[in-house]
């Protein structure tokens, strides 16, 4: 008799510590760290940064994250906010992945997702921020900041 068993496992392959920890506790999410840290002199066309985003569930119950939102604010070298809608292309691109699955392939806005985190558990996600290589010299040296939020609900039955 031959028995074939298929299973799906959630494995974290992160070898290093995460750059950012999104901690879920007391029905709120707090961020520790900066997704764009270590960009000393501003961004230049074609530059990218990759890292690890850990979502940590410190609640006493399992949570389901069903919406992930990000807002990226860009400022030029003098501190003025850059209006991205004035350009024919996206200046920055942000992607967040869980393994091979894209959770967030946008710059700003919201993406539907379905992540289950058991109490005390976490998920390590990879992210990449990239400045479009078509950007001109006027955007060189710009700064960016990312605000990340998630909508989650309590799962009582385990």
Legacy VTK file of the C-alpha trace (Angstrom):
# vtk DataFile Version 3.0
C-alpha trace
ASCII
DATASET POLYDATA
POINTS 158 float
0.000 0.000 0.000
1.291 3.447 -0.941
0.184 6.435 1.060
0.790 9.961 -0.151
0.286 12.819 2.260
0.221 16.437 1.154
0.605 19.163 3.700
1.219 22.847 3.807
3.488 24.279 6.468
4.244 27.853 7.372
7.983 28.081 7.855
9.971 31.193 8.583
13.306 31.216 6.771
14.462 34.493 8.255
18.087 34.103 9.203
18.494 37.577 10.626
16.471 39.711 12.965
13.578 41.653 11.435
13.995 45.316 10.484
10.455 46.128 11.612
8.147 44.487 14.148
4.415 45.170 13.943
3.227 44.143 17.405
-0.457 43.343 17.988
-1.358 43.918 21.645
-4.314 45.413 23.528
-6.341 45.516 20.273
-3.786 47.900 18.724
-0.822 47.617 16.388
2.446 49.368 17.164
5.492 49.534 14.922
9.042 49.110 16.146
11.728 49.973 13.622
11.786 51.659 10.236
11.299 49.971 6.855
13.463 52.648 5.248
16.247 52.859 7.823
19.877 53.129 6.741
19.145 55.310 3.716
21.583 58.054 4.745
21.623 60.585 1.936
18.197 60.092 0.449
17.012 57.965 -2.426
18.271 57.918 -5.989
16.684 56.397 -9.135
16.933 52.594 -9.161
17.809 52.292 -5.470
16.059 49.568 -3.493
15.940 48.263 0.071
14.856 44.831 1.216
14.123 43.634 4.712
12.018 41.549 7.037
8.722 42.668 8.574
7.634 40.567 11.548
4.000 40.661 12.619
3.917 39.520 16.261
0.665 38.525 17.992
0.904 39.364 21.695
-2.840 38.991 22.268
-4.248 36.114 24.346
-6.089 34.740 21.299
-5.595 33.942 17.624
-6.057 36.865 15.246
-6.892 36.967 11.565
-5.428 39.847 9.565
-7.690 40.510 6.609
-6.519 43.908 5.395
-3.053 45.405 5.114
-2.677 49.134 4.454
0.362 51.227 3.675
0.884 54.898 3.073
4.122 56.175 1.628
4.913 59.881 1.989
7.770 61.296 -0.086
9.659 64.516 0.524
12.221 66.164 -1.726
15.714 67.101 -0.556
14.308 70.366 0.882
11.497 68.681 2.874
8.530 69.526 0.618
5.986 66.735 0.063
6.174 65.217 -3.438
2.836 64.728 -5.206
3.221 61.324 -6.821
0.087 61.812 -8.959
2.002 64.440 -10.959
4.164 61.674 -12.466
3.178 59.180 -15.172
4.811 56.314 -13.249
5.087 55.228 -9.640
8.079 56.867 -8.000
8.365 54.219 -5.297
7.111 50.645 -5.288
6.491 48.684 -2.091
5.930 44.926 -2.123
5.327 42.681 0.864
5.520 38.918 0.407
4.838 35.830 2.494
7.129 33.321 0.837
6.199 33.403 -2.839
2.778 34.972 -2.269
2.429 38.732 -2.743
0.459 40.265 0.116
0.967 43.856 -0.838
1.973 44.798 -4.399
1.133 48.522 -4.178
2.630 51.859 -3.145
-0.225 53.279 -1.104
-3.668 51.934 -0.375
-5.003 48.668 0.975
-4.689 45.008 0.054
-6.910 42.147 1.149
-5.079 39.284 2.785
-5.719 36.357 5.087
-3.055 35.774 7.716
-3.786 33.728 10.837
-1.544 34.313 13.840
-1.925 32.112 16.889
-1.541 33.704 20.310
2.135 34.383 20.906
2.918 33.549 17.281
4.423 35.608 14.506
4.804 35.765 10.740
7.993 36.935 9.063
7.277 38.699 5.785
9.800 40.015 3.293
9.471 43.500 1.874
11.116 45.520 -0.859
10.974 49.248 -1.506
12.339 50.497 -4.833
12.636 53.914 -6.455
11.769 53.762 -10.143
14.898 54.015 -12.338
13.038 56.443 -14.655
13.000 59.144 -11.970
14.978 62.205 -12.879
17.616 64.152 -11.006
14.957 66.346 -9.399
13.931 63.362 -7.219
17.433 62.307 -6.263
18.010 62.799 -2.553
14.306 62.485 -1.717
13.211 60.958 1.580
10.295 58.603 2.180
8.379 57.320 5.172
5.941 54.426 5.355
2.986 54.077 7.696
1.684 50.532 7.982
-1.694 49.472 9.395
-3.715 46.268 9.446
-7.307 45.321 10.157
-7.579 42.211 12.272
-10.251 40.274 14.118
-10.287 37.848 17.015
-10.635 34.137 16.274
-12.067 32.518 19.404
-12.293 28.872 18.319
-8.918 27.147 18.059
LINES 1 159
158 0 1 2 3 4 5 6 7 8 9 10 11 12 13 14 15 16 17 18 19 20 21 22 23 24 25 26 27 28 29 30 31 32 33 34 35 36 37 38 39 40 41 42 43 44 45 46 47 48 49 50 51 52 53 54 55 56 57 58 59 60 61 62 63 64 65 66 67 68 69 70 71 72 73 74 75 76 77 78 79 80 81 82 83 84 85 86 87 88 89 90 91 92 93 94 95 96 97 98 99 100 101 102 103 104 105 106 107 108 109 110 111 112 113 114 115 116 117 118 119 120 121 122 123 124 125 126 127 128 129 130 131 132 133 134 135 136 137 138 139 140 141 142 143 144 145 146 147 148 149 150 151 152 153 154 155 156 157
